[in-house]
């Protein structure tokens, strides 16, 4: 497995629509493994292919010992409402409360192409919605009010200089705990 560079806010790939996966190859499995490795190294709970510069409709999620590599995921059912403080591995050190569905059902394919359904509540539901948004070129900032978005972008202005070429290069070894629980 390899750690991949994470694209940060300002990288055009984060705003692109991903492409449906039709070939379930060893390369796709390797990409998912590398994404899990990268997500763990960055202390995240979810990571979508655009965040590592790829346009496959693929995301990896690991919440409360539930681990999924989801290919071509789509939300087929939503219920309830929850407000959760979100962060993003592509927008380090920026957090804001986002309103989302409290429960979602996601239909996807696994890495072998088999159809699966995942039902998530609370944190898992939030993470699934956050990562699927990435696959459609959307960021959690897009779900904020104008004032909250401006505040978040002001914080990002102070942070973005750390990321040359709009890339977050993960160091070898562990990261500090302040990067925990981002997706």
Secondary structure, 3 states (H helix, E strand, C coil): CCCCCEECCCCHHHHCCCECCCCCCHHHHHHHHHHHHHHHHCCECEEEHHHHCCCECEEEEEECCEEEEEEEEEEEEEECCEEEEECCCCCCCCCEEEEECCEEEEEEECCCCCEEEEEEEHHHHHHHHHHHHHCCCCCHHHHCCHHHHHHHHHHHHHHHHHCHHHEECCCCCCCCHHHCCEC
